[in-house]
């Protein structure tokens, strides 16, 4: 049971990092798209 909680914590941490990276990439992409080239 402890191993299951540890695995779930690792998955949750990875998911949070993934969401943060995706949000940062989305912000950078919209900023880059709004700038006229």
C-alpha positions in Angstrom: 0.0 0.0 0.0 2.9 2.3 0.8 4.4 1.6 -2.6 1.2 2.4 -4.3 1.0 5.8 -2.6 4.6 6.5 -3.5 3.9 5.7 -7.2 0.8 7.9 -7.2 2.9 10.7 -5.7 5.4 10.4 -8.4 2.8 10.4 -11.1 1.1 13.4 -9.6 4.4 15.3 -9.5 5.1 14.4 -13.1 1.6 15.5 -14.1 2.0 18.9 -12.3 5.3 19.5 -14.0 3.8 18.6 -17.4 0.9 21.0 -16.9 3.3 23.8 -15.8 5.5 23.3 -18.9 2.5 23.1 -21.2 1.1 26.4 -19.7 4.5 28.2 -20.1 4.8 26.9 -23.7 1.3 28.1 -24.5 2.0 31.6 -23.1 5.2 31.8 -25.1 3.5 30.6 -28.2 0.7 33.1 -28.0 3.1 36.0 -27.3 5.2 34.9 -30.3 2.1 34.6 -32.5 0.9 38.1 -31.5 4.1 39.8 -32.5 4.1 40.9 -36.1 7.1 39.5 -38.1 
